[in-house]
Amino acid sequence: MEKKHLKKVLAGMTAIFMASAVVTGIPFSYSEGFAITVSAEAIASGTADNLTWILDSEGKLTISGTGEMTSRPWDSYYQDIKTVVIEEGVTSVKNEAFYDYTSLTSVTIPSSVTSVGDHAFHSCLNLKSVSFGENSQLASIGTAAFYDCTSLESIEIPDSVTSIGYGAFTSCTSLTSAVLSENSLLASIGIRVFADCSSLKGIYIPKGVTSVSEQAFMGCFELASVTFGENSLLESIGSFAFIQCKTLTSITIPEGVVSIGDYAFSNCYSLTDITLPASLTSVGDDAFSCCESLTNVYVPCTWKDEPLDYGFDIDVTPADCKGGTATCTEKAVCTVCGKEYGETDSNNHVGTATEWSCDITSHWHECACGEDLDKAGHTSSGAATEEKAETCTVCGYEIAPKLVHTHKAESDKWYSDKTSHWHECACGEDIDKAGHTSSGAATEEKAETCTVCGYEIAPKLEHTHKAESDQWYSDK
């Protein structure tokens, strides 16, 4: 019963709001379950090309649709606009779209916007917050787009931005943080982009930025740190770029920078340490003048022979050469200036022969400097034999030659011809060779042989007939 009664009450309240809406024109929404939302009253609206705009009684201007912003039909209400919400689909913020809207405090720019035009938010003195949509496609911020937005405290510039126009954030005197990430596509920090941002505390300049233009950070009195991306592509720092950055204490200019303009760091009263790169070839007039606290200036060894006019008020001593490796025959070559320096290193041998040198007792490698390295006594392969010499197993030196061959019969077998007999050595040499020794003249009973080898010198004699006696034998 209680739930039914409550639904009746809600239904009655809804009817009352609906009736009120008819009379007053106040928009509202209702959803069952205790939530009733009453929206601010729309006080003005309209269309411009393909965009629609609505301004409510709380000062919120909502711009929706698709495509470019080509006009600003809401301009007559500039004193009433406190918040601007541009919805997804809009692709640009036109030039001077919100110029001098002094009541404006916050702006939301969607990811679809690719450009913020010249003077788009110029002199929005109370603008404190600017937010960009996730995965923003913003590519350019125009000339003086946020010039003199004196209440703006921070800005996170999307990585997609490739260019920022002249004086885009000049005189944003409350700006303490301007965030550029290491993934930024920004190619240049334009002329006077952050000039006179007197509260800016620090700046990170991404790797891809190749130039910091004239007066880019001029008059940033509170700027205490300037950091360059690793492997920075920066090539030039323009004239007056950091003049009167009174809080800056140190600066390391990255390798690759070739020029620093006139008065670039002049009047940086707290600057104590400066490091300059070997790539630097041009330093403008008074680039570091009136840096009253300057005590350490680190310049590369390349300036020893060709010093530049630094514009410093103190003496500068070029750095010592560094890098490279000294050897036993050559000095180290500096990786900065490319010249030899220091002494040779007698312990670092190079160009050592790969073949062994040797004498009767030792072997060694000979270095190009003449020193014998790896010297050691020979290591024997084993005693020499008739088949092989004794050698060093390391260098191959012959310690002892093969032994002289000693002839030895392979067996007791005699070899013979008609005059001699001999034994045969394994090497093929005839040994023990001698003439035959006769066993005596041949008879009818036995041949004449060699008593040593058995060779038959002469065969048995043929039989000679002879009567055994004088007796005659007869038949018939």
C-alpha positions in Angstrom: 0.0 0.0 0.0 2.9 2.4 0.8 4.6 1.9 -2.6 1.3 2.5 -4.4 0.7 5.7 -2.4 4.3 6.9 -3.1 3.8 6.3 -6.9 0.6 8.4 -6.7 2.5 11.2 -5.0 5.3 11.1 -7.6 2.7 11.1 -10.4 1.1 14.2 -8.8 4.4 16.0 -8.5 5.2 15.1 -12.1 1.9 16.6 -13.2 2.7 19.8 -11.3 6.1 20.1 -13.0 4.6 19.5 -16.4 2.1 22.2 -15.8 4.8 24.5 -14.7 6.9 23.7 -17.7 4.0 24.6 -20.0 3.7 28.0 -18.3 7.4 28.9 -17.8 9.1 27.0 -20.5 11.6 25.4 -18.1 12.9 22.0 -19.5 12.9 19.0 -17.1 13.3 15.2 -17.1 11.7 12.5 -15.0 12.7 8.9 -14.4 10.7 6.6 -12.1 12.7 5.9 -8.9 12.9 9.3 -7.0 15.1 11.2 -9.5 13.7 14.4 -11.1 16.2 16.7 -12.9 15.3 20.3 -13.8 17.6 21.8 -16.4 18.7 25.4 -16.7 16.5 27.6 -18.8 17.5 28.1 -22.4 17.7 31.8 -23.0 19.0 31.8 -26.6 19.7 29.3 -29.4 20.2 29.1 -33.1 22.0 27.5 -36.0 24.9 28.6 -38.1 25.5 26.5 -41.2 25.7 22.9 -39.9 26.1 23.8 -36.2 23.6 24.4 -33.5 24.1 26.5 -30.4 22.2 26.8 -27.1 22.9 29.2 -24.2 21.2 28.4 -20.9 20.4 30.6 -17.9 23.5 29.4 -16.1 25.8 30.8 -18.8 26.6 27.5 -20.5 27.0 27.7 -24.3 26.7 24.3 -26.0 27.8 24.0 -29.6 27.0 20.8 -31.5 26.8 19.5 -35.0 29.4 18.5 -37.6 32.1 20.5 -39.5 33.8 23.8 -39.2 32.8 26.8 -37.0 32.4 29.6 -39.5 30.6 32.3 -37.5 29.8 33.3 -33.9 26.1 34.1 -33.8 26.1 34.0 -30.0 28.4 37.1 -29.9 25.7 39.4 -28.6 25.4 37.3 -25.5 29.2 37.5 -24.8 28.7 38.9 -21.3 26.4 36.0 -20.3 28.7 33.2 -21.5 30.5 31.5 -18.6 31.1 28.0 -19.9 31.7 26.8 -23.4 31.1 23.1 -24.3 31.9 22.2 -27.8 30.6 18.8 -28.6 32.1 16.0 -30.7 31.7 16.5 -34.4 32.7 20.1 -34.5 36.1 20.4 -36.3 37.3 23.9 -35.6 37.2 27.0 -33.4 37.0 30.0 -35.7 39.2 33.1 -35.5 38.1 35.4 -32.6 35.3 33.0 -31.8 35.3 34.1 -28.1 37.5 37.2 -28.3 37.2 39.3 -25.1 34.6 37.1 -23.5 35.4 38.4 -20.0 32.8 36.2 -18.2 34.1 33.0 -19.7 35.7 30.7 -17.1 36.0 27.2 -18.7 36.1 25.7 -22.2 35.8 22.1 -23.3 37.2 21.3 -26.7 36.4 17.8 -28.2 38.8 15.5 -29.9 37.3 16.2 -33.3 38.5 19.8 -33.3 41.7 20.1 -35.5 42.3 23.8 -35.2 41.9 26.7 -32.7 41.9 29.9 -34.7 43.7 33.2 -34.3 42.6 35.2 -31.2 40.0 32.5 -30.5 40.1 33.2 -26.7 42.1 36.4 -26.7 41.6 38.5 -23.6 39.2 36.0 -21.9 40.4 37.5 -18.6 38.6 35.0 -16.3 39.2 31.9 -18.3 40.7 29.4 -15.8 40.2 26.0 -17.4 40.7 24.6 -20.9 40.3 20.9 -21.5 40.8 18.9 -24.6 39.1 15.6 -25.5 40.8 12.3 -25.2 42.8 11.3 -28.3 42.5 14.9 -29.5 43.2 15.5 -33.2 44.1 19.1 -32.6 46.9 20.1 -35.0 47.2 23.9 -34.7 46.7 26.6 -32.1 46.5 30.0 -33.9 48.1 33.4 -33.3 47.3 34.9 -29.9 44.7 32.2 -29.4 44.9 32.5 -25.6 46.6 35.9 -25.4 46.1 37.7 -22.2 44.0 35.0 -20.5 45.3 36.2 -17.2 43.4 33.7 -15.1 44.4 30.6 -17.0 46.4 28.5 -14.5 47.4 25.4 -16.6 47.2 24.0 -20.1 47.9 20.5 -21.3 48.7 20.7 -25.0 47.6 17.6 -26.9 50.4 15.5 -28.5 48.8 15.9 -31.9 49.6 19.7 -32.0 52.3 20.4 -34.6 52.2 24.2 -34.6 51.5 27.0 -32.0 51.2 30.5 -33.5 52.7 33.8 -32.6 51.9 34.9 -29.0 49.4 32.0 -28.4 49.8 32.2 -24.6 51.4 35.6 -24.2 50.6 37.4 -21.0 48.9 34.4 -19.4 50.2 35.8 -16.1 48.6 33.1 -13.9 49.8 30.2 -16.0 52.1 28.0 -13.8 52.1 24.8 -15.9 52.2 24.3 -19.7 52.4 20.5 -20.4 54.1 19.2 -23.5 54.6 15.4 -23.4 57.5 13.4 -24.8 55.2 12.1 -27.5 54.3 15.6 -28.7 54.5 16.2 -32.5 55.3 19.8 -32.0 58.0 21.0 -34.4 58.6 24.5 -33.2 57.9 26.8 -30.3 56.8 30.0 -32.1 57.6 33.6 -31.5 56.4 34.9 -28.1 54.3 31.8 -27.5 54.8 31.9 -23.8 56.2 35.4 -23.5 55.3 37.2 -20.2 53.9 34.1 -18.6 55.3 35.5 -15.4 54.1 32.6 -13.2 55.3 29.7 -15.4 57.4 27.4 -13.3 59.0 25.0 -15.8 58.8 23.8 -19.4 59.6 20.5 -21.1 60.6 20.9 -24.7 59.9 17.7 -26.6 62.5 15.8 -28.7 60.9 16.8 -32.1 61.1 20.6 -31.5 63.8 22.0 -33.9 63.6 25.7 -32.9 62.7 27.9 -30.0 61.8 31.1 -31.6 62.4 34.8 -30.7 61.1 35.9 -27.3 59.4 32.5 -26.8 59.8 32.6 -23.0 60.8 36.3 -22.6 59.7 37.6 -19.2 58.9 34.2 -17.6 60.1 35.5 -14.3 59.3 32.3 -12.3 60.7 29.8 -14.9 63.0 27.7 -12.8 63.7 24.7 -15.2 64.0 24.1 -18.9 64.3 20.4 -19.9 64.9 19.1 -23.4 63.8 15.7 -24.6 66.3 12.9 -24.9 68.1 13.0 -28.2 66.6 16.4 -28.9 66.5 17.6 -32.5 66.7 21.2 -31.5 68.9 23.3 -33.8 68.4 27.0 -32.8 67.4 29.2 -30.0 66.2 32.6 -31.1 67.0 36.1 -29.9 65.6 37.1 -26.5 64.1 33.6 -26.2 64.7 33.4 -22.4 65.6 37.0 -21.6 64.6 38.0 -18.0 63.9 34.4 -16.9 65.0 35.6 -13.5 64.5 32.3 -11.6 66.3 30.0 -14.0 69.4 28.6 -12.3 70.9 26.2 -14.9 70.6 25.4 -18.6 72.0 22.6 -20.6 71.8 23.2 -24.3 71.4 19.9 -26.2 73.9 18.6 -28.7 72.7 19.6 -32.2 72.0 23.2 -31.5 74.1 25.4 -33.9 73.0 28.9 -33.0 71.9 31.0 -30.0 70.5 34.4 -30.8 71.2 37.8 -29.5 70.3 38.4 -25.8 68.8 34.8 -25.7 69.6 34.4 -21.9 70.3 38.0 -21.0 69.2 39.2 -17.6 68.8 35.7 -16.2 70.0 36.9 -12.8 69.9 33.6 -11.0 71.6 31.6 -13.7 74.7 29.9 -12.3 75.5 27.0 -14.6 75.5 26.8 -18.4 76.5 23.8 -20.6 77.0 24.4 -24.3 77.2 21.7 -27.0 80.1 21.0 -29.5 77.7 21.6 -32.3 77.3 25.3 -31.5 78.8 27.5 -34.2 77.1 30.9 -33.6 76.4 32.8 -30.3 74.7 36.1 -30.7 75.6 39.5 -29.2 75.2 39.6 -25.4 73.5 36.2 -25.4 74.4 35.7 -21.7 74.9 39.3 -20.6 73.9 40.5 -17.2 73.8 37.0 -15.8 75.1 38.2 -12.4 75.2 34.8 -10.7 77.0 33.0 -13.4 79.9 30.9 -12.0 80.2 27.8 -14.2 80.2 27.8 -18.0 80.9 24.4 -19.5 82.0 24.7 -23.1 83.2 21.8 -25.3 86.9 21.2 -26.2 86.2 22.1 -29.8 86.4 25.7 -28.7 90.1 25.4 -27.6 91.4 26.3 -31.0 88.5 28.4 -32.3 86.8 30.1 -29.3 83.5 32.0 -30.0 82.5 35.3 -28.5 80.5 33.9 -25.7 79.1 37.1 -24.4 79.9 36.0 -20.8 81.0 38.3 -18.1 83.4 35.6 -16.7 86.4 33.7 -18.1 85.5 30.4 -19.7 87.7 27.3 -19.8 86.9 24.7 -22.5 86.3 21.2 -21.2 89.0 18.5 -21.5 88.8 16.1 -24.4 87.0 12.9 -23.6 86.2 9.5 -25.0 88.2 7.3 -27.3 90.7 4.7 -26.3 94.5 5.0 -26.2 96.6 2.1 -27.3 100.2 1.1 -27.1 100.9 2.9 -30.3 98.3 5.6 -30.6 96.7 8.3 -28.3 93.0 8.4 -27.7 90.8 10.3 -30.2 88.3 12.7 -28.6 84.7 11.8 -29.4 83.8 15.5 -29.3 86.5 17.3 -31.3 88.0 14.4 -33.2 91.6 15.1 -32.2 94.2 13.0 -30.4 94.8 13.8 -26.8 96.7 12.4 -23.8 99.4 9.7 -23.9 99.6 6.2 -25.4 98.7 3.3 -23.1 101.5 0.8 -22.9 99.1 -1.8 -21.4 96.6 -1.7 -24.2 98.1 -3.7 -27.1 96.5 -3.7 -30.5 97.7 -4.9 -33.9 99.3 -8.0 -32.3 100.5 -10.6 -34.7 98.3 -13.7 -34.8 101.2 -16.0 -35.7 103.7 -17.2 -33.1 107.3 -16.1 -33.0 109.7 -18.6 -31.3 113.2 -19.6 -30.3 114.6 -22.9 -29.0 113.0 -22.5 -25.6 109.9 -20.2 -25.9 107.2 -18.8 -28.1 105.3 -15.4 -28.1 103.1 -13.0 -30.1 104.8 -9.8 -31.2 102.9 -6.5 -30.8 103.1 -3.6 -33.2 104.9 -1.7 -30.5 107.6 -4.3 -30.4 106.7 -5.9 -27.1 106.6 -9.7 -26.8 103.2 -10.9 -25.5 101.9 -14.2 -24.2 105.5 -15.5 -23.9 105.9 -19.1 -22.6 108.1 -22.1 -22.8 107.4 -24.8 -25.4 105.0 -27.6 -24.6 106.3 -31.0 -25.9 104.2 -33.2 -28.1 106.3 -36.2 -26.8 109.7 -37.7 -27.5 110.8 -37.9 -31.2 110.5 -41.2 -33.0 111.5 -42.4 -36.4 108.0 -41.5 -37.5 107.6 -38.0 -36.1 109.6 -35.2 -34.6 109.1 -33.7 -31.1 107.2 -30.4 -31.6 105.6 -27.7 -29.4 101.8 -28.3 -29.3 101.2 -24.5 -29.1 103.4 -23.0 -31.7 104.5 -26.0 -33.8 108.2 -25.4 -33.2 110.4 -28.5 -33.8 112.1 -29.2 -30.6 113.9 -32.4 -31.8 113.9 -34.0 -35.3 112.8 -37.5 -36.1 115.2 -40.2 -35.0 117.7 -41.7 -37.6 116.3 -45.0 -39.0 117.9 -48.2 -37.6 117.7 -51.0 -40.2 116.2 -54.3 -39.0 115.2 -57.4 -40.8 111.5 -58.0 -40.9 112.2 -61.7 -40.5 114.9 -64.4 -40.7 114.2 -65.0 -44.3 117.1 -64.6 -46.7 116.8 -63.1 -50.1 119.4 -64.1 -52.6 120.7 -64.0 -56.2 123.5 -66.0 -57.8 126.2 -64.2 -56.1 124.9 -62.9 -52.8 122.3 -63.2 -50.0 120.7 -60.6 -47.7 117.9 -59.7 -45.3 115.3 -57.1 -46.2 114.5 -54.1 -43.8 110.9 -52.8 -43.5 112.1 -49.6 -45.2 113.1 -51.7 -48.3 116.8 -51.5 -47.7 119.0 -54.7 -48.2 120.9 -55.5 -45.0 123.5 -58.2 -44.0 124.3 -58.6 -47.6 127.3 -61.0 -48.4 128.6 -63.4 -51.0 127.6 -67.0 -50.8 129.6 -69.4 -48.7 130.1 -72.7 -50.7 129.3 -76.0 -49.1 131.8 -77.7 -51.4 132.0 -78.7 -55.1 128.9 -80.3 -56.5 129.0 -84.1 -56.8 126.7 -86.7 -58.3 125.2 -87.0 -54.8 124.8 -83.4 -53.8 124.6 -79.9 -55.3 126.9 -77.1 -54.3 124.9 -74.7 -52.0 125.5 -71.6 -49.8 126.0 -72.8 -46.3 124.3 -69.5 -45.0 121.2 -69.1 -47.1 120.9 -72.5 -48.8 121.1 -71.0 -52.3 122.1 -73.7 -54.9 125.3 -72.4 -56.3 125.8 -75.5 -58.7 123.5 -78.5 -59.3 124.5 -82.1 -58.8 126.9 -83.5 -61.4 125.6 -85.8 -64.1 126.4 -89.6 -63.7 129.6 -90.8 -65.5 129.6 -94.6 -66.3 132.7 -96.6 -65.0 133.3 -100.4 -64.5 133.3 -101.3 -60.9 136.1 -103.8 -61.6 138.1 -105.6 -64.4 135.7 -108.4 -64.5 133.9 -109.0 -67.6 130.3 -110.0 -67.8 128.8 -111.7 -70.9 125.7 -113.4 -72.4 125.2 -115.8 -75.3 
